[in-house]
Amino acid sequence: MTTALPTTHVAVTVPEVMAALKLSRSKVYDLLRSGALPSYTEGRARRIPLDSLRTYMTNRLGENP
């Protein structure tokens, strides 16, 4: 499994987020449910916009001194 986020994509899958953030599937879905990591579904496929992921990471970095 690759750990780098694809640079050609506008949105990524849950497994790609899991690999990039080194988080479990349940933790990623917790973030999605809470709204901390915005996403959308297309049919049954859930996608996370890269901008949402970058915003989440920037906000988390700002919380830590």
PQR file with spaces between the fields and no chain letter, atoms N, CA, C, O and H, PARSE charges and radii, in Angstrom:
ATOM       1  N    MET     1       0.851   -1.178    0.000 -0.4000 1.5000
ATOM       2  CA   MET     1       0.000    0.000    0.000 -0.0000 2.0000
ATOM       3  C    MET     1       0.893    1.236    0.000  0.5500 1.7000
ATOM       4  O    MET     1       1.859    1.307    0.759 -0.5500 1.4000
ATOM       5  N    THR     2       0.578    2.188   -0.829 -0.4000 1.5000
ATOM       6  CA   THR     2       1.345    3.416   -0.916 -0.0000 2.0000
ATOM       7  C    THR     2       0.956    4.382    0.198  0.5500 1.7000
ATOM       8  O    THR     2      -0.198    4.405    0.626 -0.5500 1.4000
ATOM       9  H    THR     2      -0.207    2.130   -1.445  0.4000 1.0000
ATOM      10  N    THR     3       1.910    5.174    0.666 -0.4000 1.5000
ATOM      11  CA   THR     3       1.605    6.132    1.729 -0.0000 2.0000
ATOM      12  C    THR     3       1.488    7.552    1.207  0.5500 1.7000
ATOM      13  O    THR     3       0.982    8.426    1.911 -0.5500 1.4000
ATOM      14  H    THR     3       2.848    5.154    0.318  0.4000 1.0000
ATOM      15  N    ALA     4       1.945    7.801   -0.010 -0.4000 1.5000
ATOM      16  CA   ALA     4       1.870    9.141   -0.574 -0.0000 2.0000
ATOM      17  C    ALA     4       0.502    9.369   -1.198  0.5500 1.7000
ATOM      18  O    ALA     4      -0.068    8.482   -1.833 -0.5500 1.4000
ATOM      19  H    ALA     4       2.356    7.092   -0.583  0.4000 1.0000
ATOM      20  N    LEU     5      -0.007   10.573   -1.002 -0.4000 1.5000
ATOM      21  CA   LEU     5      -1.275   10.921   -1.636 -0.0000 2.0000
ATOM      22  C    LEU     5      -1.038   11.185   -3.115  0.5500 1.7000
ATOM      23  O    LEU     5      -0.028   11.784   -3.486 -0.5500 1.4000
ATOM      24  H    LEU     5       0.457   11.294   -0.487  0.4000 1.0000
ATOM      25  N    PRO     6      -1.950   10.749   -3.953 -0.5600 1.5000
ATOM      26  CA   PRO     6      -1.789   11.004   -5.386  0.2800 2.0000
ATOM      27  C    PRO     6      -1.855   12.501   -5.670  0.5500 1.7000
ATOM      28  O    PRO     6      -2.714   13.199   -5.131 -0.5500 1.4000
ATOM      29  N    THR     7      -0.962   12.990   -6.505 -0.4000 1.5000
ATOM      30  CA   THR     7      -0.948   14.415   -6.823 -0.0000 2.0000
ATOM      31  C    THR     7      -1.860   14.751   -7.982  0.5500 1.7000
ATOM      32  O    THR     7      -2.133   15.926   -8.227 -0.5500 1.4000
ATOM      33  H    THR     7      -0.265   12.423   -6.943  0.4000 1.0000
ATOM      34  N    THR     8      -2.338   13.748   -8.701 -0.4000 1.5000
ATOM      35  CA   THR     8      -3.192   13.998   -9.854 -0.0000 2.0000
ATOM      36  C    THR     8      -4.668   13.948   -9.519  0.5500 1.7000
ATOM      37  O    THR     8      -5.505   14.224  -10.379 -0.5500 1.4000
ATOM      38  H    THR     8      -2.116   12.793   -8.501  0.4000 1.0000
ATOM      39  N    HIS     9      -5.007   13.600   -8.279 -0.4000 1.5000
ATOM      40  CA   HIS     9      -6.399   13.457   -7.878 -0.0000 2.0000
ATOM      41  C    HIS     9      -6.900   14.728   -7.197  0.5500 1.7000
ATOM      42  O    HIS     9      -6.128   15.478   -6.599 -0.5500 1.4000
ATOM      43  H    HIS     9      -4.327   13.377   -7.581  0.4000 1.0000
ATOM      44  N    VAL    10      -8.191   14.950   -7.299 -0.4000 1.5000
ATOM      45  CA   VAL    10      -8.837   16.056   -6.608 -0.0000 2.0000
ATOM      46  C    VAL    10      -9.438   15.555   -5.302  0.5500 1.7000
ATOM      47  O    VAL    10      -9.577   16.312   -4.342 -0.5500 1.4000
ATOM      48  H    VAL    10      -8.818   14.341   -7.785  0.4000 1.0000
ATOM      49  N    ALA    11      -9.794   14.272   -5.274 -0.4000 1.5000
ATOM      50  CA   ALA    11     -10.367   13.645   -4.086 -0.0000 2.0000
ATOM      51  C    ALA    11      -9.745   12.266   -3.914  0.5500 1.7000
ATOM      52  O    ALA    11      -9.335   11.627   -4.883 -0.5500 1.4000
ATOM      53  H    ALA    11      -9.682   13.657   -6.054  0.4000 1.0000
ATOM      54  N    VAL    12      -9.682   11.820   -2.666 -0.4000 1.5000
ATOM      55  CA   VAL    12      -9.062   10.539   -2.356 -0.0000 2.0000
ATOM      56  C    VAL    12     -10.046    9.631   -1.621  0.5500 1.7000
ATOM      57  O    VAL    12     -11.096   10.076   -1.156 -0.5500 1.4000
ATOM      58  H    VAL    12     -10.016   12.338   -1.879  0.4000 1.0000
ATOM      59  N    THR    13      -9.693    8.376   -1.529 -0.4000 1.5000
ATOM      60  CA   THR    13     -10.536    7.382   -0.877 -0.0000 2.0000
ATOM      61  C    THR    13     -10.177    7.271    0.606  0.5500 1.7000
ATOM      62  O    THR    13      -9.156    7.791    1.056 -0.5500 1.4000
ATOM      63  H    THR    13      -8.841    8.015   -1.906  0.4000 1.0000
ATOM      64  N    VAL    14     -11.029    6.591    1.342 -0.4000 1.5000
ATOM      65  CA   VAL    14     -10.766    6.363    2.768 -0.0000 2.0000
ATOM      66  C    VAL    14      -9.444    5.605    2.965  0.5500 1.7000
ATOM      67  O    VAL    14      -8.651    6.008    3.816 -0.5500 1.4000
ATOM      68  H    VAL    14     -11.859    6.169    0.976  0.4000 1.0000
ATOM      69  N    PRO    15      -9.174    4.532    2.218 -0.5600 1.5000
ATOM      70  CA   PRO    15      -7.879    3.854    2.411  0.2800 2.0000
ATOM      71  C    PRO    15      -6.672    4.753    2.143  0.5500 1.7000
ATOM      72  O    PRO    15      -5.640    4.616    2.799 -0.5500 1.4000
ATOM      73  N    GLU    16      -6.795    5.667    1.188 -0.4000 1.5000
ATOM      74  CA   GLU    16      -5.692    6.594    0.926 -0.0000 2.0000
ATOM      75  C    GLU    16      -5.497    7.552    2.096  0.5500 1.7000
ATOM      76  O    GLU    16      -4.362    7.872    2.450 -0.5500 1.4000
ATOM      77  H    GLU    16      -7.633    5.778    0.655  0.4000 1.0000
ATOM      78  N    VAL    17      -6.588    8.011    2.698 -0.4000 1.5000
ATOM      79  CA   VAL    17      -6.497    8.874    3.884 -0.0000 2.0000
ATOM      80  C    VAL    17      -5.894    8.086    5.040  0.5500 1.7000
ATOM      81  O    VAL    17      -5.046    8.602    5.768 -0.5500 1.4000
ATOM      82  H    VAL    17      -7.510    7.751    2.410  0.4000 1.0000
ATOM      83  N    MET    18      -6.325    6.841    5.213 -0.4000 1.5000
ATOM      84  CA   MET    18      -5.786    5.985    6.267 -0.0000 2.0000
ATOM      85  C    MET    18      -4.267    5.872    6.142  0.5500 1.7000
ATOM      86  O    MET    18      -3.546    6.003    7.132 -0.5500 1.4000
ATOM      87  H    MET    18      -7.014    6.422    4.622  0.4000 1.0000
ATOM      88  N    ALA    19      -3.790    5.633    4.940 -0.4000 1.5000
ATOM      89  CA   ALA    19      -2.356    5.476    4.703 -0.0000 2.0000
ATOM      90  C    ALA    19      -1.609    6.786    4.920  0.5500 1.7000
ATOM      91  O    ALA    19      -0.531    6.797    5.513 -0.5500 1.4000
ATOM      92  H    ALA    19      -4.375    5.526    4.136  0.4000 1.0000
ATOM      93  N    ALA    20      -2.176    7.882    4.444 -0.4000 1.5000
ATOM      94  CA   ALA    20      -1.503    9.172    4.545 -0.0000 2.0000
ATOM      95  C    ALA    20      -1.389    9.643    5.988  0.5500 1.7000
ATOM      96  O    ALA    20      -0.355   10.180    6.386 -0.5500 1.4000
ATOM      97  H    ALA    20      -3.052    7.873    3.962  0.4000 1.0000
ATOM      98  N    LEU    21      -2.445    9.447    6.775 -0.4000 1.5000
ATOM      99  CA   LEU    21      -2.461    9.919    8.157 -0.0000 2.0000
ATOM     100  C    LEU    21      -2.035    8.849    9.156  0.5500 1.7000
ATOM     101  O    LEU    21      -1.910    9.120   10.350 -0.5500 1.4000
ATOM     102  H    LEU    21      -3.285    9.010    6.452  0.4000 1.0000
ATOM     103  N    LYS    22      -1.812    7.623    8.659 -0.4000 1.5000
ATOM     104  CA   LYS    22      -1.451    6.504    9.537 -0.0000 2.0000
ATOM     105  C    LYS    22      -2.500    6.312   10.633  0.5500 1.7000
ATOM     106  O    LYS    22      -2.170    6.172   11.810 -0.5500 1.4000
ATOM     107  H    LYS    22      -1.913    7.402    7.689  0.4000 1.0000
ATOM     108  N    LEU    23      -3.767    6.309   10.222 -0.4000 1.5000
ATOM     109  CA   LEU    23      -4.889    6.129   11.132 -0.0000 2.0000
ATOM     110  C    LEU    23      -5.672    4.881   10.746  0.5500 1.7000
ATOM     111  O    LEU    23      -5.605    4.415    9.609 -0.5500 1.4000
ATOM     112  H    LEU    23      -4.035    6.423    9.265  0.4000 1.0000
ATOM     113  N    SER    24      -6.414    4.348   11.713 -0.4000 1.5000
ATOM     114  CA   SER    24      -7.253    3.184   11.432 -0.0000 2.0000
ATOM     115  C    SER    24      -8.485    3.601   10.642  0.5500 1.7000
ATOM     116  O    SER    24      -8.837    4.779   10.578 -0.5500 1.4000
ATOM     117  H    SER    24      -6.468    4.727   12.637  0.4000 1.0000
ATOM     118  N    ARG    25      -9.119    2.625   10.053 -0.4000 1.5000
ATOM     119  CA   ARG    25     -10.355    2.861    9.294 -0.0000 2.0000
ATOM     120  C    ARG    25     -11.423    3.477   10.200  0.5500 1.7000
ATOM     121  O    ARG    25     -12.107    4.420    9.799 -0.5500 1.4000
ATOM     122  H    ARG    25      -8.833    1.668   10.105  0.4000 1.0000
ATOM     123  N    SER    26     -11.567    2.953   11.408 -0.4000 1.5000
ATOM     124  CA   SER    26     -12.607    3.476   12.305 -0.0000 2.0000
ATOM     125  C    SER    26     -12.326    4.919   12.711  0.5500 1.7000
ATOM     126  O    SER    26     -13.259    5.711   12.841 -0.5500 1.4000
ATOM     127  H    SER    26     -11.012    2.188   11.733  0.4000 1.0000
ATOM     128  N    LYS    27     -11.060    5.273   12.912 -0.4000 1.5000
ATOM     129  CA   LYS    27     -10.725    6.660   13.265 -0.0000 2.0000
ATOM     130  C    LYS    27     -11.039    7.602   12.105  0.5500 1.7000
ATOM     131  O    LYS    27     -11.552    8.700   12.323 -0.5500 1.4000
ATOM     132  H    LYS    27     -10.302    4.630   12.806  0.4000 1.0000
ATOM     133  N    VAL    28     -10.740    7.192   10.890 -0.4000 1.5000
ATOM     134  CA   VAL    28     -11.055    8.032    9.728 -0.0000 2.0000
ATOM     135  C    VAL    28     -12.569    8.223    9.615  0.5500 1.7000
ATOM     136  O    VAL    28     -13.038    9.331    9.357 -0.5500 1.4000
ATOM     137  H    VAL    28     -10.323    6.300   10.713  0.4000 1.0000
ATOM     138  N    TYR    29     -13.333    7.143    9.808 -0.4000 1.5000
ATOM     139  CA   TYR    29     -14.790    7.275    9.751 -0.0000 2.0000
ATOM     140  C    TYR    29     -15.321    8.121   10.909  0.5500 1.7000
ATOM     141  O    TYR    29     -16.327    8.811   10.747 -0.5500 1.4000
ATOM     142  H    TYR    29     -12.952    6.242   10.017  0.4000 1.0000
ATOM     143  N    ASP    30     -14.667    8.084   12.075 -0.4000 1.5000
ATOM     144  CA   ASP    30     -15.042    8.973   13.182 -0.0000 2.0000
ATOM     145  C    ASP    30     -14.862   10.432   12.766  0.5500 1.7000
ATOM     146  O    ASP    30     -15.719   11.272   13.038 -0.5500 1.4000
ATOM     147  H    ASP    30     -13.849    7.523   12.207  0.4000 1.0000
ATOM     148  N    LEU    31     -13.752   10.723   12.110 -0.4000 1.5000
ATOM     149  CA   LEU    31     -13.499   12.091   11.633 -0.0000 2.0000
ATOM     150  C    LEU    31     -14.535   12.516   10.595  0.5500 1.7000
ATOM     151  O    LEU    31     -14.972   13.667   10.583 -0.5500 1.4000
ATOM     152  H    LEU    31     -13.056   10.040   11.889  0.4000 1.0000
ATOM     153  N    LEU    32     -14.921   11.594    9.735 -0.4000 1.5000
ATOM     154  CA   LEU    32     -15.921   11.896    8.714 -0.0000 2.0000
ATOM     155  C    LEU    32     -17.291   12.147    9.347  0.5500 1.7000
ATOM     156  O    LEU    32     -17.988   13.095    8.986 -0.5500 1.4000
ATOM     157  H    LEU    32     -14.566   10.659    9.745  0.4000 1.0000
ATOM     158  N    ARG    33     -17.667   11.282   10.298 -0.4000 1.5000
ATOM     159  CA   ARG    33     -18.971   11.427   10.971 -0.0000 2.0000
ATOM     160  C    ARG    33     -19.069   12.725   11.759  0.5500 1.7000
ATOM     161  O    ARG    33     -20.117   13.370   11.777 -0.5500 1.4000
ATOM     162  H    ARG    33     -17.101   10.512   10.592  0.4000 1.0000
ATOM     163  N    SER    34     -17.970   13.107   12.412 -0.4000 1.5000
ATOM     164  CA   SER    34     -17.979   14.309   13.252 -0.0000 2.0000
ATOM     165  C    SER    34     -17.939   15.592   12.424  0.5500 1.7000
ATOM     166  O    SER    34     -18.215   16.674   12.943 -0.5500 1.4000
ATOM     167  H    SER    34     -17.119   12.583   12.397  0.4000 1.0000
ATOM     168  N    GLY    35     -17.600   15.478   11.151 -0.4000 1.5000
ATOM     169  CA   GLY    35     -17.498   16.660   10.304 -0.0000 2.0000
ATOM     170  C    GLY    35     -16.121   17.295   10.336  0.5500 1.7000
ATOM     171  O    GLY    35     -15.885   18.294    9.656 -0.5500 1.4000
ATOM     172  H    GLY    35     -17.376   14.599   10.730  0.4000 1.0000
ATOM     173  N    ALA    36     -15.204   16.728   11.116 -0.4000 1.5000
ATOM     174  CA   ALA    36     -13.843   17.260   11.181 -0.0000 2.0000
ATOM     175  C    ALA    36     -13.127   17.108    9.843  0.5500 1.7000
ATOM     176  O    ALA    36     -12.248   17.899    9.499 -0.5500 1.4000
ATOM     177  H    ALA    36     -15.395   15.917   11.668  0.4000 1.0000
ATOM     178  N    LEU    37     -13.516   16.084    9.099 -0.4000 1.5000
ATOM     179  CA   LEU    37     -12.952   15.835    7.783 -0.0000 2.0000
ATOM     180  C    LEU    37     -14.107   15.714    6.795  0.5500 1.7000
ATOM     181  O    LEU    37     -14.695   14.643    6.649 -0.5500 1.4000
ATOM     182  H    LEU    37     -14.229   15.441    9.379  0.4000 1.0000
ATOM     183  N    PRO    38     -14.431   16.818    6.113 -0.5600 1.5000
ATOM     184  CA   PRO    38     -15.568   16.799    5.186  0.2800 2.0000
ATOM     185  C    PRO    38     -15.350   15.834    4.017  0.5500 1.7000
ATOM     186  O    PRO    38     -14.234   15.657    3.530 -0.5500 1.4000
ATOM     187  N    SER    39     -16.442   15.222    3.590 -0.4000 1.5000
ATOM     188  CA   SER    39     -16.389   14.286    2.469 -0.0000 2.0000
ATOM     189  C    SER    39     -17.718   14.320    1.728  0.5500 1.7000
ATOM     190  O    SER    39     -18.663   15.000    2.128 -0.5500 1.4000
ATOM     191  H    SER    39     -17.349   15.365    3.987  0.4000 1.0000
ATOM     192  N    TYR    40     -17.758   13.575    0.651 -0.4000 1.5000
ATOM     193  CA   TYR    40     -19.009   13.422   -0.095 -0.0000 2.0000
ATOM     194  C    TYR    40     -19.095   11.987   -0.601  0.5500 1.7000
ATOM     195  O    TYR    40     -18.099   11.267   -0.668 -0.5500 1.4000
ATOM     196  H    TYR    40     -16.990   13.023    0.326  0.4000 1.0000
ATOM     197  N    THR    41     -20.299   11.601   -0.949 -0.4000 1.5000
ATOM     198  CA   THR    41     -20.479   10.280   -1.537 -0.0000 2.0000
ATOM     199  C    THR    41     -21.019   10.426   -2.947  0.5500 1.7000
ATOM     200  O    THR    41     -21.805   11.321   -3.256 -0.5500 1.4000
ATOM     201  H    THR    41     -21.109   12.186   -0.895  0.4000 1.0000
ATOM     202  N    GLU    42     -20.577    9.532   -3.768 -0.4000 1.5000
ATOM     203  CA   GLU    42     -21.053    9.432   -5.143 -0.0000 2.0000
ATOM     204  C    GLU    42     -21.507    7.997   -5.292  0.5500 1.7000
ATOM     205  O    GLU    42     -20.692    7.090   -5.458 -0.5500 1.4000
ATOM     206  H    GLU    42     -19.938    8.805   -3.517  0.4000 1.0000
ATOM     207  N    GLY    43     -22.817    7.796   -5.232 -0.4000 1.5000
ATOM     208  CA   GLY    43     -23.323    6.430   -5.166 -0.0000 2.0000
ATOM     209  C    GLY    43     -22.952    5.855   -3.809  0.5500 1.7000
ATOM     210  O    GLY    43     -23.327    6.401   -2.772 -0.5500 1.4000
ATOM     211  H    GLY    43     -23.479    8.534   -5.097  0.4000 1.0000
ATOM     212  N    ARG    44     -22.217    4.758   -3.818 -0.4000 1.5000
ATOM     213  CA   ARG    44     -21.750    4.161   -2.564 -0.0000 2.0000
ATOM     214  C    ARG    44     -20.301    4.499   -2.261  0.5500 1.7000
ATOM     215  O    ARG    44     -19.765    4.074   -1.238 -0.5500 1.4000
ATOM     216  H    ARG    44     -21.912    4.314   -4.661  0.4000 1.0000
ATOM     217  N    ALA    45     -19.667    5.257   -3.137 -0.4000 1.5000
ATOM     218  CA   ALA    45     -18.252    5.584   -2.970 -0.0000 2.0000
ATOM     219  C    ALA    45     -18.087    6.880   -2.183  0.5500 1.7000
ATOM     220  O    ALA    45     -18.655    7.910   -2.547 -0.5500 1.4000
ATOM     221  H    ALA    45     -20.103    5.603   -3.968  0.4000 1.0000
ATOM     222  N    ARG    46     -17.310    6.827   -1.107 -0.4000 1.5000
ATOM     223  CA   ARG    46     -17.031    8.023   -0.313 -0.0000 2.0000
ATOM     224  C    ARG    46     -15.695    8.591   -0.772  0.5500 1.7000
ATOM     225  O    ARG    46     -14.717    7.864   -0.948 -0.5500 1.4000
ATOM     226  H    ARG    46     -16.848    5.990   -0.812  0.4000 1.0000
ATOM     227  N    ARG    47     -15.676    9.907   -0.961 -0.4000 1.5000
ATOM     228  CA   ARG    47     -14.458   10.595   -1.375 -0.0000 2.0000
ATOM     229  C    ARG    47     -14.198   11.777   -0.457  0.5500 1.7000
ATOM     230  O    ARG    47     -15.129   12.427    0.017 -0.5500 1.4000
ATOM     231  H    ARG    47     -16.471   10.498   -0.818  0.4000 1.0000
ATOM     232  N    ILE    48     -12.925   12.047   -0.212 -0.4000 1.5000
ATOM     233  CA   ILE    48     -12.494   13.161    0.620 -0.0000 2.0000
ATOM     234  C    ILE    48     -11.709   14.106   -0.285  0.5500 1.7000
ATOM     235  O    ILE    48     -10.662   13.732   -0.813 -0.5500 1.4000
ATOM     236  H    ILE    48     -12.168   11.519   -0.598  0.4000 1.0000
ATOM     237  N    PRO    49     -12.206   15.327   -0.467 -0.5600 1.5000
ATOM     238  CA   PRO    49     -11.456   16.283   -1.290  0.2800 2.0000
ATOM     239  C    PRO    49     -10.089   16.556   -0.674  0.5500 1.7000
ATOM     240  O    PRO    49      -9.971   16.680    0.545 -0.5500 1.4000
ATOM     241  N    LEU    50      -9.062   16.650   -1.503 -0.4000 1.5000
ATOM     242  CA   LEU    50      -7.726   16.922   -0.999 -0.0000 2.0000
ATOM     243  C    LEU    50      -7.667   18.241   -0.240  0.5500 1.7000
ATOM     244  O    LEU    50      -6.922   18.360    0.732 -0.5500 1.4000
ATOM     245  H    LEU    50      -9.158   16.550   -2.493  0.4000 1.0000
ATOM     246  N    ASP    51      -8.442   19.232   -0.672 -0.4000 1.5000
ATOM     247  CA   ASP    51      -8.472   20.500    0.041 -0.0000 2.0000
ATOM     248  C    ASP    51      -8.977   20.311    1.468  0.5500 1.7000
ATOM     249  O    ASP    51      -8.472   20.951    2.391 -0.5500 1.4000
ATOM     250  H    ASP    51      -9.048   19.135   -1.462  0.4000 1.0000
ATOM     251  N    SER    52      -9.964   19.442    1.658 -0.4000 1.5000
ATOM     252  CA   SER    52     -10.483   19.158    3.001 -0.0000 2.0000
ATOM     253  C    SER    52      -9.417   18.486    3.855  0.5500 1.7000
ATOM     254  O    SER    52      -9.267   18.799    5.036 -0.5500 1.4000
ATOM     255  H    SER    52     -10.374   18.923    0.909  0.4000 1.0000
ATOM     256  N    LEU    53      -8.685   17.568    3.255 -0.4000 1.5000
ATOM     257  CA   LEU    53      -7.629   16.874    3.986 -0.0000 2.0000
ATOM     258  C    LEU    53      -6.511   17.841    4.370  0.5500 1.7000
ATOM     259  O    LEU    53      -6.005   17.798    5.492 -0.5500 1.4000
ATOM     260  H    LEU    53      -8.807   17.314    2.296  0.4000 1.0000
ATOM     261  N    ARG    54      -6.132   18.703    3.446 -0.4000 1.5000
ATOM     262  CA   ARG    54      -5.086   19.703    3.752 -0.0000 2.0000
ATOM     263  C    ARG    54      -5.543   20.656    4.851  0.5500 1.7000
ATOM     264  O    ARG    54      -4.764   20.996    5.741 -0.5500 1.4000
ATOM     265  H    ARG    54      -6.542   18.738    2.535  0.4000 1.0000
ATOM     266  N    THR    55      -6.805   21.090    4.793 -0.4000 1.5000
ATOM     267  CA   THR    55      -7.346   21.983    5.822 -0.0000 2.0000
ATOM     268  C    THR    55      -7.345   21.295    7.177  0.5500 1.7000
ATOM     269  O    THR    55      -6.961   21.900    8.178 -0.5500 1.4000
ATOM     270  H    THR    55      -7.438   20.814    4.070  0.4000 1.0000
ATOM     271  N    TYR    56      -7.771   20.034    7.222 -0.4000 1.5000
ATOM     272  CA   TYR    56      -7.772   19.276    8.470 -0.0000 2.0000
ATOM     273  C    TYR    56      -6.361   19.207    9.049  0.5500 1.7000
ATOM     274  O    TYR    56      -6.167   19.448   10.241 -0.5500 1.4000
ATOM     275  H    TYR    56      -8.083   19.542    6.409  0.4000 1.0000
ATOM     276  N    MET    57      -5.381   18.881    8.219 -0.4000 1.5000
ATOM     277  CA   MET    57      -4.007   18.756    8.693 -0.0000 2.0000
ATOM     278  C    MET    57      -3.463   20.103    9.160  0.5500 1.7000
ATOM     279  O    MET    57      -2.768   20.164   10.175 -0.5500 1.4000
ATOM     280  H    MET    57      -5.538   18.685    7.251  0.4000 1.0000
ATOM     281  N    THR    58      -3.761   21.170    8.450 -0.4000 1.5000
ATOM     282  CA   THR    58      -3.319   22.502    8.852 -0.0000 2.0000
ATOM     283  C    THR    58      -3.933   22.896   10.190  0.5500 1.7000
ATOM     284  O    THR    58      -3.250   23.450   11.051 -0.5500 1.4000
ATOM     285  H    THR    58      -4.325   21.121    7.626  0.4000 1.0000
ATOM     286  N    ASN    59      -5.223   22.610   10.366 -0.4000 1.5000
ATOM     287  CA   ASN    59      -5.880   22.924   11.636 -0.0000 2.0000
ATOM     288  C    ASN    59      -5.280   22.130   12.780  0.5500 1.7000
ATOM     289  O    ASN    59      -5.096   22.662   13.875 -0.5500 1.4000
ATOM     290  H    ASN    59      -5.778   22.159    9.667  0.4000 1.0000
ATOM     291  N    ARG    60      -4.972   20.861   12.539 -0.4000 1.5000
ATOM     292  CA   ARG    60      -4.367   20.034   13.593 -0.0000 2.0000
ATOM     293  C    ARG    60      -2.973   20.550   13.944  0.5500 1.7000
ATOM     294  O    ARG    60      -2.591   20.553   15.114 -0.5500 1.4000
ATOM     295  H    ARG    60      -5.122   20.429   11.650  0.4000 1.0000
ATOM     296  N    LEU    61      -2.225   20.979   12.958 -0.4000 1.5000
ATOM     297  CA   LEU    61      -0.886   21.515   13.222 -0.0000 2.0000
ATOM     298  C    LEU    61      -0.964   22.806   14.031  0.5500 1.7000
ATOM     299  O    LEU    61      -0.095   23.076   14.859 -0.5500 1.4000
ATOM     300  H    LEU    61      -2.535   20.976   12.007  0.4000 1.0000
ATOM     301  N    GLY    62      -2.004   23.601   13.792 -0.4000 1.5000
ATOM     302  CA   GLY    62      -2.187   24.851   14.521 -0.0000 2.0000
ATOM     303  C    GLY    62      -2.570   24.630   15.976  0.5500 1.7000
ATOM     304  O    GLY    62      -2.350   25.511   16.807 -0.5500 1.4000
ATOM     305  H    GLY    62      -2.710   23.382   13.119  0.4000 1.0000
ATOM     306  N    GLU    63      -3.138   23.475   16.302 -0.4000 1.5000
ATOM     307  CA   GLU    63      -3.567   23.174   17.673 -0.0000 2.0000
ATOM     308  C    GLU    63      -2.367   22.794   18.543  0.5500 1.7000
ATOM     309  O    GLU    63      -2.407   22.985   19.758 -0.5500 1.4000
ATOM     310  H    GLU    63      -3.317   22.759   15.627  0.4000 1.0000
ATOM     311  N    ASN    64      -1.321   22.269   17.950 -0.4000 1.5000
ATOM     312  CA   ASN    64      -0.150   21.823   18.711 -0.0000 2.0000
ATOM     313  C    ASN    64       0.885   22.937   18.752  0.5500 1.7000
ATOM     314  O    ASN    64       1.284   23.456   17.710 -0.5500 1.4000
ATOM     315  H    ASN    64      -1.288   22.114   16.962  0.4000 1.0000
ATOM     316  N    PRO    65       1.321   23.308   19.955 -0.5600 1.5000
ATOM     317  CA   PRO    65       2.349   24.381   20.059  0.2800 2.0000
ATOM     318  C    PRO    65       3.699   23.950   19.535  0.5500 1.7000
ATOM     319  O    PRO    65       4.648   24.733   19.557 -0.5500 1.4000
